[in-house]
Amino acid sequence: MTVVPRIAVCPGSFDPVTLGHVDVVRRAATLFDEVVVGIGINAAKTPLLSASERSALFASAVDDLPGVRVELVPGLLADFCTRVGASAIVKGLRGGADFDAESPMALMNRHLAGIETVFVIGDPALAHVSSSMVRDVARHGGAIDDLVPAGVADAVRSRLHGTVKEVP
């Protein structure tokens, strides 16, 4: 009998990756054989960090986790999940507003690809942390080092203040 690995995709824009994102991926790695962090590319948005920067920063943040890899999602998430053989999408929830926003997407992904979404409740200690809040705090000169993995705060500050070249 052939054992098929259980693969999950943890998608997001991760602009930038936060400790909350890493927490969800760490916990997903205990539930699935493989976890693919899918870095979304949304042509309608102008991210602070490029897709390659976001990918490199997230890969660095999870390099100690076996079975976790980071890839770019160039199109529909449902198509990406089919391509990587995922049986589930894992999303973190900080509260009810997150559920309200994620529920229609979960239903659409099930409609498009038959893939289920598993919701993981975020660590309450990180419930106030979001990428948009991190960007806003950094934009105004506030400290973000305790909200993001190592190296991310420097990348964000560099991008906001134009002091360092893009991460490859």
KOLVEXLUM-278232 format. One record per atom (N, C-alpha, C): x, y, z; residue in three letters. Coordinates in pm, whole numbers, plus 32768, in hexadecimal, padded with zeros to 4 digits. Layout:
N
XYZALA ...
! end
This chain:
168
80547F8B8000MET 800080008000MET 8059807C8000MET 803A80D97FA7THR 808781547F9CTHR 804D81BD7FFBTHR 80A581FA8049VAL 807B826580A3VAL 808F82EA805CVAL 80248335804FVAL 802A83B88010VAL 80418420807CVAL 80A88473806CPRO 80C184D980D2PRO 804F853E80DAPRO 803085668153ARG 7FCA85CD8168ARG 80108654815DARG 7FE986A080F5ILE 8028872080D8ILE 7FC3879080F0ILE 7FF087F68136ALA 7F9D886C814DALA 7FE388E78114ALA 7F94894780ECVAL 7FC889C780BEVAL 7F9C8A318123VAL 7FFC8A808151CYS 7FE08AF581A6CYS 7FF88B70814FCYS 7F8D8BAA8119PRO 7F9D8C1980BCPRO 7F938CA280FFPRO 7FCB8D0480BDGLY 7FBF8D8D80ECGLY 801B8DE8809EGLY 800B8E6980B4SER 80678EC68073SER 80E58ED780C8SER 80D78ECC814BPHE 81498ECF81A7PHE 81A28F49818DPHE 81648FBD818FASP 81A8903A816FASP 81AC909881E7ASP 81FE907A824APRO 826390118257PRO 822E8F9B82A8PRO 827F8F3082ABVAL 82618EBE8300VAL 826B8EEC8392VAL 820E8EBA83E5THR 820E8EDC8473THR 82218E5C84C5THR 82348E6F8547LEU 823F8DFB85A0LEU 81BD8DAC85A3LEU 814C8DF0858EGLY 80CB8DAA8587GLY 80C58D4C8510GLY 80F88D77849DHIS 80FC8D208427HIS 81528CA58442HIS 81C58CBC847CVAL 82218C4C8498VAL 81E28BEB84FBVAL 819A8C1F855EASP 81568BCA85BFASP 80F28B6D857AASP 80A48BA2851CVAL 80428B5184D5VAL 80888AE58482VAL 80F38B09843FVAL 813C8AA783EEVAL 817A8A3A8446VAL 81B28A6184B7ARG 81EC89FE8513ARG 81818999853FARG 810B89CB8560ARG 80A28971858DARG 806B891D851AARG 8064895684A3ALA 80388909842EALA 809B88978412ALA 811B88B0842BALA 818188498414ALA 817187D18471ALA 812B87E284E0THR 811087718539THR 80978720850BTHR 8047875A84B2LEU 7FCC87198484LEU 7FD986D883FBLEU 803A870683ACPHE 804986D88323PHE 80D886A8830CPHE 80E9865182A8ASP 816E861E8287ASP 81C486898245ASP 818586DC81F3GLU 81CA874981B0GLU 817487C681B9GLU 81B7883881C6VAL 817288B881C5VAL 81B78911815FVAL 816889468104VAL 819C89A280A1VAL 81688A2D80C4VAL 81C28A8780E5VAL 819D8B1280FBVAL 81918B508072VAL 81198B7D8050GLY 80FF8BB77FCCGLY 80FF8C4E7FD3GLY 81648C8C7F99ILE 81708D1D7F98ILE 811C8D527F23ILE 80B18D997F45GLY 80578DCC7EDFGLY 808E8E447E96GLY 806D8E497E15ILE 80918EBA7DC1ILE 800F8EF57D90ILE 7FEB8F6B7DC3ASN 7F6E8FAC7D9FASN 7F8F90267D4BASN 7F70901F7CCAALA 7F90908C7C6DALA 7F45910D7C90ALA 7ED991017CDDALA 7E8A91777D00ALA 7EC591C37D78ALA 7F2891887DBALYS 7F6491C77E2FLYS 7FF591E97E14LYS 802592507E57THR 80B392747E51THR 80EF92527ED9THR 813591E17EE1PRO 816C91B97F63PRO 81E4920E7F8APRO 81FF9211800BLEU 82769254803CLEU 82F292068011LEU 82EE91838025LEU 835D912B8003LEU 833C90DC7F85LEU 839F90C67F30SER 838790787EB6SER 83678FE87EDASER 83308FA17E7AALA 83108F137E90ALA 838E8EC47EB2ALA 83FC8EE27E70SER 84788E987E8ESER 84AB8EB87F1ASER 849B8F347F46GLU 84C38F577FCFGLU 846B8F0F8034GLU 83E98F12801EARG 838C8ED0807AARG 83A88E3B8081ARG 83C58E00800ESER 83E48D718009SER 84658D518056SER 84CD8DA0803FALA 854D8D888082ALA 85418D9B8119ALA 84F98E038143LEU 84E98E1D81D3LEU 849A8DAE8217LEU 842F8D7E81D5PHE 83E08D138213PHE 84328C928215PHE 847A8C7581A9ALA 84CD8BFB81A5ALA 85338BFC8216ALA 856D8C6E8230SER 85CE8C79829ESER 858A8C618325SER 850F8C918333ALA 84C68C8583B2ALA 849E8BF583D2ALA 84938BA1836AVAL 84668B168381VAL 84D08AB08358VAL 854D8ADD834AASP 85B58A80831BASP 85D18A10837EASP 85A38A1D83F9ASP 85B689B3845DASP 8543894E845FASP 84E08960840ALEU 846B89088409LEU 847488A38397LEU 8486882483B7PRO 848987C0834CPRO 840087B6830APRO 840187A08287GLY 8384878F823EGLY 833E8810821BGLY 837D88828232VAL 834189038211VAL 8394894481A2VAL 83508970813AARG 839489B980CFARG 83428A3380A9ARG 83818A908066VAL 83418B0D803FVAL 83438B187FA7VAL 82D08B387F6DGLU 82C48B487EDCGLU 826C8BC07EBDGLU 827F8BF87E46LEU 822A8C647E16LEU 81AB8C2A7DDALEU 813B8C707DF0VAL 80BA8C497DB6VAL 809B8CAE7D49VAL 80B48C8B7CCAPRO 80A88CED7C5FPRO 80198D097C32PRO 7FBB8CB47C54GLY 7F328CC57C24GLY 7ECE8CA27C91GLY 7E688C567C6ALEU 7E018C2E7CC9LEU 7E388BCC7D30LEU 7E158BE27DADLEU 7E3F8B897E18LEU 7E0D8AFB7DFFLEU 7D928AED7DD0ALA 7D5A8A677DB6ALA 7DB08A1C7D50ALA 7DDD8A607CE8ASP 7E338A1F7C84ASP 7EBA89F97CBFASP 7EF08A507D12PHE 7F708A357D54PHE 7F6389B87DACPHE 7EF889B17DF9CYS 7EE3893D7E51CYS 7EDB88BC7E02CYS 7E9788BF7D91THR 7E9088497D3ATHR 7F1B88257D07THR 7F6888887CDDARG 7FEE88707CA7ARG 804B882F7D0DARG 8044885A7D8DVAL 809F88227DF2VAL 806587A77E38VAL 7FEB87807E14GLY 7FAF87097E4EGLY 7F7A871C7EDBGLY 7F5487957EFCALA 7F2487B27F83ALA 7E9987797F9AALA 7E8587498015SER 7E018719803CSER 7DB9877D8094SER 7E0087E780BEALA 7DC3884C8114ALA 7E0C88D08109ALA 7DC289398127ILE 7DF889BF8139ILE 7DF089DA81CEILE 7E598A108208VAL 7E598A338296VAL 7E628ACB82A2VAL 7E038B0282ECLYS 7E008B938304LYS 7DF78BAC839ALYS 7E3C8C1283C8GLY 7E358C398453GLY 7DC78C9F8469GLY 7D868C9584DALEU 7D1C8CF484FELEU 7D408D388581LEU 7D3A8DBE8582ARG 7D518E0985FDARG 7CCE8E288644ARG 7C618E2685FBGLY 7BE08E468636GLY 7B718E3785D0GLY 7AFA8E6485F6GLY 7A848E5685A2GLY 7A8D8E9E851DGLY 7ACC8F11851BALA 7AD98F5B849EALA 7B2B8F0C8438ALA 7B938EC88467ASP 7BE28E74840DASP 7B8C8E0483D4ASP 7B398DC58429PHE 7AE28D5A83F9PHE 7A828D90838FPHE 7A498E0483A9ASP 79EB8E408348ASP 7A2F8E5B82C2ASP 7AAD8E8482C5ALA 7AF58E9F8249ALA 7B218E1E8203ALA 7B458DB98250GLU 7B7B8D3D8218GLU 7B108CDB81E9GLU 7A9C8CDF8225SER 7A338C7E8204SER 7A0D8C7D8170SER 79F28CF18131PRO 79D18CEC80A2PRO 7A428CB6804BPRO 7ABE8CD48071MET 7B308CA08025MET 7B398C088033MET 7B218BD680ACALA 7B238B4680C3ALA 7AB88B01806EALA 7A438B3B8068LEU 79D78B028018LEU 79F78B067F83LEU 7A358B737F56MET 7A5A8B7C7EC8MET 7AC68B177EA5MET 7B298B057EFCASN 7B928AA37EE0ASN 7B5A8A157EDEASN 7AFA89F97F35ARG 7AB889767F32ARG 7A6B89657EAFARG 7A2889D07E85HIS 79DC89CD7E08HIS 7A3889B57D8FHIS 7AA889FC7D8CLEU 7B0389F67D19LEU 7B5689777D14LEU 7B8589497D87ALA 7BE488D97D86ALA 7BBF88677DE3ALA 7B4F88737E2AGLY 7B2988097E87GLY 7B8488017EFFGLY 7BCC886A7F1BILE 7C2D88697F89ILE 7BEE88AA8004ILE 7C04886B8076GLU 7BCF889E80F4GLU 7C3089008134GLU 7BFA895C8181THR 7C4B89BA81CETHR 7C4189968261THR 7CB3898D82A2VAL 7CBB89718331VAL 7CE289F38375VAL 7C938A1C83D6PHE 7CB18A978420PHE 7CF78A7684A2PHE 7D648ABC84BCVAL 7DB28AAC8536VAL 7DA48B2E8584VAL 7D7C8B238601ILE 7D6D8B9A8655ILE 7DF88BCD8678ILE 7E0E8C4C865EGLY 7E908C888679GLY 7EAF8C91870DGLY 7F2D8C9B872BASP 7F5C8CAD87B4ASP 7F258D3287E8ASP 7EDB8D328856PRO 7EA38DAE888CPRO 7F0D8E1988A7PRO 7F868DEF88C6ALA 7FF28E5088E0ALA 80188E9C8862ALA 7FEE8E6987ECLEU 80108EAA876ELEU 7F958EE08725LEU 7F228EE18768ALA 7EA48F068727ALA 7EA48F9686F2ALA 7EF78FEA8729HIS 7EFE907686FEHIS 7F5F908C868AHIS 7FA39022865FVAL 800C902F85F9VAL 7FD4900D856FVAL 7FE490698513SER 7FC290528487SER 802D90978432SER 8038906A83B7SER 809B90A8835FSER 8080913D834DSER 80019161833DSER 7FE191EF8329SER 8004924283A4SER 7FED920B841BMET 801292548494MET 80AA9261849FMET 80F191F7847EVAL 818491FA8481VAL 81B792668422VAL 8182926A83A9ARG 81AD92D18348ARG 818F935C837DARG 8119936D83B7ASP 80F293F283E9ASP 814B941E845CASP 816493C584BBVAL 81BC93E6852CVAL 8248940A84F9VAL 827C93B9849DALA 830293D38467ALA 830694568419ALA 829E947183CFARG 829694ED8380ARG 82A2956883D9ARG 8270955A8454HIS 827495CA84B2HIS 82E895C28514HIS 8348956A84F7GLY 83C195628548GLY 83B7950D85C5GLY 834A94C485D5GLY 833A946F864BGLY 838993EE8640GLY 839D93AF86B3ALA 83E8933286B9ALA 839092BD868EALA 83C3926A8633ILE 837991F58604ILE 83C891748616ILE 8440917D864CASP 849991088655ASP 845B909486A2ASP 840690B08704ASP 83CA90448752ASP 834890108715ASP 8326903E869CLEU 82AC90148658LEU 82C78FBD85DELEU 83468FBA85B4VAL 836C8F778538VAL 83E78F1E854EVAL 83FC8EBB84F7PRO 84748E678502PRO 84F48EB984EAPRO 85648E7F8510ALA 85E68EBF84FFALA 85FB8EEA846EALA 862E8F61845DGLY 864E8F9683D8GLY 85DD8FE08396GLY 85638FC783BEVAL 84F09004837CVAL 84E69099839EVAL 84FC90BD841BALA 84F3914A8442ALA 8557919E83F3ALA 85D0916C83E3ASP 863591B58396ASP 860A91C68306ASP 85D2915C82CAALA 85A49163823FALA 853491C98230ALA 84D791CA828FVAL 846792298289VAL 849B92B88297VAL 84EE92CE82FBARG 85249356830FARG 857593838296ARG 85C39328825ESER 8615934A81E9SER 85BD93728173SER 85529326815FARG 84F8934480EFARG 84B193CA8105ARG 848593E18180LEU 843D945E819ELEU 849894D88195LEU 851594C681BAHIS 856F953881C0HIS 85D795378151HIS 85CF94D280F7GLY 862394CD8081GLY 86B894BF809BGLY 86DC94748104THR 876A946C8128THR 87B293EF80F9THR 8766938880D1VAL 87A7930B80ACVAL 876592D4802DVAL 87B392907FDALYS 878092537F5FLYS 872391E07F81LYS 86D391BC7F1DGLU 8672914D7F2AGLU 86B990CA7F47GLU 867C90787F9EVAL 86AE8FF27FBCVAL 86988F9C7F40VAL 86FC8F4D7F14PRO 86E98EFB7E9BPRO 86828E8E7EAEPRO 
! end
